[in-house]
Amino acid sequence: MISVREATPKDWPAVASLLAELGRPDVRGLDDEQWHGGRFAEYVARPDTVALVAEVDGEVAGFLDLEFRQRLNFRTPQAWIPDLVVSEKHRGRGIGAALMAKAEELSKGRDCWGMTLESATWRKDAHRFYLREGYDDSAYSFSKSLTGEPWPPQPKD
């Protein structure tokens, strides 16, 4: 059974593992890991964000964070999903769809006019998932690292 709930600061270790699996910088075990956990606690406390975790049998199996941002040419906010990840061992079980459904419900509750997300070009399975979930392939995303750290993360060989 899949259950989706709002994340708490205590979920940080599981979320950090999921983000690393997605290809985000892996901060587990680093000297500043506690700092990152503090940033996560601040994030989940912000009024313009929601972080969701999906659990299967008490194990965090998926994560989605959602930000509500005001665009200059719209009267109501736009929902933006910075991160969506389901652990590899739990994929194909409806967890991503459950997270997306909850995010859409919350976004409608905030009177958002739409939802958007970006996905790396090589994540073809994710692209098919988003299309199945009713998203349109509507934009290109361009990135430039200002620190020399590679972004976006590159696919694992």
N, C-alpha and C positions, 0 to 999 in steps of 0.2 A: 504494500500500500504506500502510495506517495503522499506525503504531507508537505505543504508549502507554508512557511511562516516567515515573519520578519526576522532578520538576523540580529544578533546581539554581539557586543564586544567579545564574548566568550567563544563565538564562532570563528574568530580570526585564524587560529591554526588550520582549521579545515578549509577556510576560504583561501588562505595563502597557498595551501597545497593545490587547490583547484586552479588558482590563477597561474601557478607555475606549470601545471599540466597544460594550460591553454597557451603557454609560451611567454607569459609575462615574466619580468625579472623575478627570479627566485630569491626571496629574502629570508627563507627559513635558515636558521642556524647562523645568520650573519650577526655581527656586533650590534647592528642597529635594528634587529628584528623587533625589539620591544617598541622602538620608535614607530615602526610601521603599524604595529598593533594599536598604538595610540591614535594614529591617523585614521585607522578603520573605526575606532570607537567614536572619533569626532564625526566621521562620515555618517555613521548610522544615526547620530543624534541631530543631524542637520534637518531643518524643516523642508528643504527642497530636494531631498533624496529619500530613497527607500532601498534597502538591501534585503534581498530574499534568499533564503536557503530552502532547498528541497531535501527532505529526508526519506530514506527507505530503511525500514527496520531500525530506526534510531540513528542511522549513519547519514551524515551530510553527503549527498550525492550530486548536488547541483547548486549553482549560485547565479544570481542575476542582480545587478544593481541598476538603478533607475534614477535619473535626474529630471527635474522639471525646470525647463528653462524658458524664459520669456524671449520671444523673437520680436524684433521691432515692428514687423508688419502684421502681427496677429494680436488679437485682443486676449486670447487665452494661451496658456503655456503649451509647449511641445514636450512630449516625453522622449527622453533619449536613453538608450541602453548602452552604457559604456562596456559592460562585460556580461557575457552569458557563457557559462561552461557547465557541462555535465561530465562527471568522471567517466573515463573511458570504459570502465567495467560496468557502468550503469546505462550506457547509451542504448538507444533503441527501445526504451521502456516507457516513453511518454513523459519523462521528467522535464525535458526542455519545453515541451508543449504546456505542461502544468505551470512552469515558471512564467512563460509568456502569457498565458491566460490570466494569471494573477496580476502581472504587470499591466495588462490591458484593462483589467477591472479597476485597478488603482488609478490608472491614468484617466479613464472615463470619470471616475469619482472626483478628480481634480479638474474636470472640464477641459482636458487637453484636446487640442484640435487634431493631433496626430502623434504617431510614434516613429522613431527613426533609430537606426543603429548602423555601425560599420562592421565589415567583415573582411579579413585579409583575403587577397585575391586567390590564394591557393586552397582556401577552405571550401572546396567544392561541395562536400557533404552538407556543411552548414548553409551554404547558399540554397541548396535544394530544400532544406528544412525551412528556411525563412520564406521561400516562395510558397511552400505548402501551408505555412501559417498565415498566408494572405498578404505578405509584404511584396512590394514592387522593387525590382532592380532599377533604382532611380537616380543614382549619382556615382561619381567617382570620388575617392578620398585621396588627398595628397598629404604627405608628411615630410618634415624636415627636422632632423635631430639638431639641436642646438648645443649638445654636450658631447657629441661623438658616440653616445650610446646608440646602438642600432635600433631603429624603430621604423616600421613595426617589426615585431619578432619574426624571425625567419622560420620556415618549416623545418621540422626535424627530418633528417635523412633516414 
